[in-house]
Amino acid sequence: MTEISTAEENRTAGEGNSRAQVNRRTMTLSCLLVFMAQMATTIYLPSLPVVADDFGMSRSYAALSISVFVIGAAAPVVLWGVAADRYGRRGPLLASLALFVLTSAAIALTRSPEALLVLRALQGIGAGGAAIIARILVRDRWSGDELAKRLSVLSIAFITAMGGGQFLGGLIGRYSHWETGFAVLATVGAVAVLLTFTVPFESSRAVQRPSEVLRICLEISRQRAFLLPALAGGAGFATIVVLQEVSPFVFQQHFGLATDQYGSLGLLLGAAYFGGAMTVNRLVSRTGSGRLMTAGSVVMTAAGVLMIVLWSVPGLPDGGALVAFVALYCVTTFGQSVLFPNSMATAVSSGQGHGAYAVSLCGFLQQSMAGVAAASAALLHADLAWATVAAALGAAAWLMTRIAVPSAAPTAVATEGK
C-alpha cells in the first residue's frame, strides 16, 4: 500500500513539475515576443529626427513610419487569430516571426523613404501577429484574475522594451547609426524562432468557414463585458502611442536634448511601467481587475488634463516645463500599465470557448485605435493640440471603464494547464 501511495505521489509531483516547466517556457516565449514587438518602436524613437534628415523627410512624413507600423500590426490581427486556431499556434507564429526578421533586415539596408514606409508596415504585420499569438498562448493556459497577473508579467517585457529599447536606441544614435537598431531586432526575432520549438502548443481546431468566423467575432463584439473593456484598453494604448510619436521631437527639438539623453528617459518610463505592472500583480487578486482598470484610467485622465494645463501656462521656464512633462509622461505610463492588462483580462475572460478569437479581436480593436491615434498625431505639431488628444483618450478610457465595470462578468477561477 505504501509503495502504491509513494508511486502516486511521485507521478503527481512529476506532472506538477512538467506543468510548471511548460508554464515557464510559455511565459518566457510570450514575454520575448511582446518585447520584440514593442522594441520595434522604442529602439527607433531616439533616431526619428535623424531618420527624417537622412531621408529628407518632413516631421510628419517621418512620424508616419511609426503610424504605418502600428496600423500594419492592427490590420490582420483577427486573421492571425483565425490562423492560430486553424493551423495551430506554431505555424502562424513562425510565419509572423519570419516576416518580422526579413523586414527588419531589409529596413537596415533601405535608402528609399517609400520603401521604408512599406517595410515598416510589413514589419508591423509580423510584429502584430507575434504579439497577439503571445497573448493567445497565455490565454490558452490561464483565465480570470490569474490571467490578469500573467498579462502583467507580459507588461514587464513591454516595460523592458519601452525603457531598455529607448535607452539602447539612444546609445545607438550616439555611437552608431539607426540601422543598427533594426539589425538588433532581426537578431531578437531569430532567437524567438529558436524558442518557439521549446514550447508545446495547442493543436489546430476544426476549420471555420469565413461566415462562421465573422459570426463568432460579431457574437463576441456584441458582449458589453468584452467590448467596453477592450475599447478602454485601446484608448489607453492610443494615448501612449501618441506620446511616443511626438516625444522625440518635443524632447530633442523643443527642449534641445541630445539623442542619448532622450534615450535615457526611457529608463524612467520603464520604471513607471514596472511600478504599474507590480501594482497589478500584487493587488489584482484582492482588488479585482475591474477596480484596477478604473484606477488606471483615472490616473491617465488626470495626467492628460495636467498636460493641457502645462502647455497652456505662458512663460514657463524650459527647465520647469521639462521636469513637469517628464513627470506627467511617467504618470500616464503608470496608469496605462495598470489599465491595459486588466482591460484585456476582463474582456477576453468573457469569451469562454472562443479564447483565440476573443484575444485577437481585442488586439485588433486596441491596435486599430492606436493606429488611428498615431496617424492623427503625425499631423499634430502644436503641443497643446496633441496634449488635448491625449487627455481626451484618457477620459474616453475612464468613461468606458465606468460603464464596463458593473457589467463585466465575474472573473473566472484561475486555472492552469487549460
N, C-alpha and C positions, 0 to 999 in steps of 0.2 A: 504493500500500500504506500509505504514511504517512497519507494523508488518511482512509482507511478506519479505521485504528487510532485516529486522533485523534477521529473522529466517534463511535467506540465508547466511547472514554474519556469524552467529553462526555456521551453518553447515560447511561453508568453513573453519572457524577458527578451528573447531573440526577436520576436515580432515587434516589440516596442522599440528596440534599438534600430531595427530596419526601418520602421516608420519614421523615427526621429532623423535618421540619415537622409531619407528621401525628402523630408521636410526641409532639412538644412540645405540640401542641394537645390531644391526648388527655389528657396528664398535667395540663395547665392546667385543663381542664374537670373532670376527675376530682377534682383537688385542691379545686376550688371547691365541688363537690357534697359532698365529705366535710366541708369546712369549714362549709358551711351547716348540714348535719345535726347536727354536734356543737355548733355555736354556739346552736342552738335550745334546748339545755340550759344551757350555761355563761353566756350573756348574761342568763339568767333567775335563776341561782342567787343572786347577791347580794341580790336583792329578794324572795326567797322569804318571809322573815319579814314583810315589808311587805305582800306579797300576802295572807298569812294574816290580817293585821289589816284590810286593805281589804275582804275578803270575809267577815270574821267567822268564819274557819275555825280549826279546831284545827291544831296542828303536823302531825298525822298526815294530816289531810284535805288540807292544802297540799302535803305531800310526795307525795300521790297524783298531783298534776299533773305530777310527774316520772315516776312509775311508769307512768301511762297512756300517756305519750309513748313510753317505751321498749317497752311491750307493743304499742302500736299500730305501732311500727316493726318489731317482730318478726313479728307475726301473718301478714301477707300476703307475706312476703319471697319464699317459693317461688313464689307466684303472679306476683310481679313478674319473677322469672327466667323463668318459662314464657312470660309476655307478651313479654319481650325476645327470646326465641327465635322465638315465633310471628309477631310483628309487626315484628321488627327492633328495634334499640336505641332509635331516636329517638322513636317514638310513645309507648311506655311511659314514657320519661324525661320527655317533655313533659307527659304526664298527671300524673306524680308531682310535677313542679315546679308545675303549675297548682294542684294540691290544696294544696301547701305554701304558695304565695303567698297564695291566697284565705283559708286558715285563719289564717295569720299576721296578715293584715289584720283579720280578724274578731275575733281574740283581743284586739287592741288596742282594740276597741270594746265588748267584752262587759262586763257588770256582774253577771252571774249566776254563782255558783260552779259550778252544774251545767253551764252552757254552757261554762265554762272547761275543765272536765274532758273534755267531749265534743270540743271543738275541739282540745284538746291531743292527744287520741287520734287524731283525723283528721290533725292536723299530723304526728304521728309516722308515720302510714301514708305520707304523702307524702315525708317525710324518709327513711324506711327504703327506699322504692323508689328514690329518687335515689342514696342511698349505695350500695346493692347494685349498681345498674347502673353506678355509677362503678367499682366493683371488677371487674365483668364486662368493662367496656371495657379495663381494664388486663390482665385475664386473656386477652382476645382477642389481645393483641399480645406477651405475654411469658409465660415459664414458668420453673419451677425456681428456682435461686438468683437469677437476674435478676429474676424475679417478686418475690422477697422484697425485693430492692433497690428495685424500683418501689413496692411496698407501703410500704416505709419512707419513701419520698418522700410518699406519701399521709399517713403519720404526721406529717409536718411540717405538713400542712394541719390535721390533728387537733390538733397542738400549738398552732398559731396560734389555732384556735378555743377550745382549752382555756384557754390563758393570756390571749390577747388578748380573747377573748369575755368571760371573767370580769372582766378589768380594765375593759373597756368597760361591762359591766353594773354594776360598782361606781361608775363615773363617772355613768352614767345614774341610778342610785339616789340619788346625792348631788345632782346638778344638774337632774334632770328627774324622770320617773316611769317605772315599769316598763313601761308600754305602749309607750314609745318603742323599747324593745328589739325588740318584735315588728314595728314599722314598719321597723326596720333589716333584720330577717330577710326581710320581704316584698321589700325592695329588692334584697337579695343574690340571692334566688330569681329575680327578674326579670332580673338580669344573667346568671345561669346559663342562662335560657331563650335569651337572645341568643347566648351562646357555643355552645349546642347546634348551631346552624346552621353553625358553622365547622369541624365535625369530621365526617369520613366514617365512617359506622358500618357494621358488618356487616349484611347483608341478612337478611330473615326466612328461617327454615328450614321444612321440611315440618311441617305441623300434627301434633302428637302428641295422640292420644286421652288422656283423663284416666287411663285404666288404664295406658297406656304411660308417662305422666309418673310415676305412682306407682311403676311397676316400676323406672324409671330411678333415682328417688330412693332406693328401698329397696336397689337394687343398689349405689349409691354409699355409702349409710349402713352397709352390711354390711362395707365395707372398713376394716380396722383402721387402715390407713395414712391414711384420711380421718377416721374417726370420733374417734379419740383426740386427734389434734392439734386438731381443731375444738372438742372439748369442753374441752381445756386452754385454748385461747384464750377460750372462753366463760367459764370460771371466772375468768380474769384480768380480762376485761371486766366481769364481775359485781362483782368486788372494787372496781374504780374507780367503778362506778355507785353502790355502797353508800356509798363515801366522799363522792362528790359530793352524794348526797341528804342525808346527815347533817351535812356540814361547815358549811353556812350557820348552822345552829342551834348547833353546837359553837363555832364561832369568834365568832359575834355574841352569843349568849346565855350561853354558858359562860364565854368569855374576854372578852366585852364589846367586841369590835372593832366599829368603825363600818363601814357598808356599803362605802365606798370603800377602807377598809383591808383588808377581806376580799377585795374585788375585786383589789387589788394583789398578793395572794398568788398569783393566777393566773399572774403573770409567773414566779414561782419554779417553779410546776408545769410551765409551758410550757418553761422551761429544762431541767428534769429530763427531760421527754419528748423534747426536742430531743437531749439527750445520748444517750438510748437509741436514737433513730432514726439518729443519726450512727454510733453503735456498730455497728448492723446494717449500714448502708450500707458501712462500711469493712471489716468483718470477715467478712461472710457468705460472700464468695467463697472465703476461706481456711479459715474455720472450719466453714461449713455451717449450714443452717437448724436442723437437729436439735439441735446443741450449744448454739446461741444460745437456742433455745426453752427448753431445760432450764435454762440460766443465768438467764434472765428469771424463770422460775417459782421458782427457789431464792431469788432476791433478794426476790420478793414474799412468799414464805413466811416468810423471816427477819424482814422488816419487820412482818408481821402478828403474829408471836409477840411482838416487842418492843412493839407497841401494847397487847397484853394486859398485859404487864409494866407499861407506863406507867400504865394506868388502874387497876392493882392496887396501886400504891405509895401508901400513905396519907400525907397531909400534904405532898405535893409542892407547892412554890410554883407559883402560876399562871404566872409568867414562865418558869420552867424547863419546866413541862408544855407551854406553848405552843410553845416552841422545839423541844422533843422531838417534839411531834406534827407540826409543820410539816416537820421533817427526815424523819420516817418516812413522811409523806404523799408527799414528793418521792421518796424511795427506792422506794416502792411504784409510783409513776408511772413511774419509770425502768425498773423491772422489767417493767411492763406494756408499755412501748414496745418492749422487746426481745422479749418473748414474743409479742405479738399478730401482727405481720406475718409472723414465721417460722411461727407455728402455722397461719395461713391459707394461706401459700405451700406449706407441707408438705402440708396437707390437699387443696387444690384441684389441686395438681400430680399427685396420684394418680388424678384422674378424667379421664384423657385421653379426648377425644371427646365429653365432656359438660361442657364448661367452664362454661357459664352455669348449668346445674343444680347443679354442684358448688359454685360460688360462692354461689348463692342458698340452697342447703341449709345450707352452712356459716354464712352470715349468719343464717339462721333459728335454728339451734341456739344460736349465740352470743348473739343478741339475746334469745331466749327465756330463756336462763339469766340474763341481765342483768335482764330484766323481772321474773322471779320474785324475784330478789335485791332489786330495787328495791321491790317490793310488800312484802316482808318487812321491809326497812329502815324503811318508813314506820311500822311498829309498834314499832320498837326505839328507845327513848328513852335507855336506860342506856348510857353509854359502853362499859362492859365487854362488854355484850351485842353491840353491833354490831362491836366490835373482834374479838370471838371469831368472828363470822360471816366477817369479812374474812380472818382468819387461816386459817379452815377452807377458804375458797375458794382461797386461795393454795396451801395444802397439797394440795388436790384437783388443782390445775393441775400441781403438781410430780409428783404420783403418776402422772398420765396421761402426762406427758412422759417419765417414766422407762420406762413401758411402751411408749410410742409410738415413741421414737427408734430402737430396734433394728428395729422392724417397718416403719418408714417406707421407702417405695420410694426408691431413689436419685433425687436431684433431676435433672430433665431438663436437657439442654443448653439454655442460654438462646437464644431465637430472637427475631428482630424481624420485624415485618411479617407475623405469622401470619395 
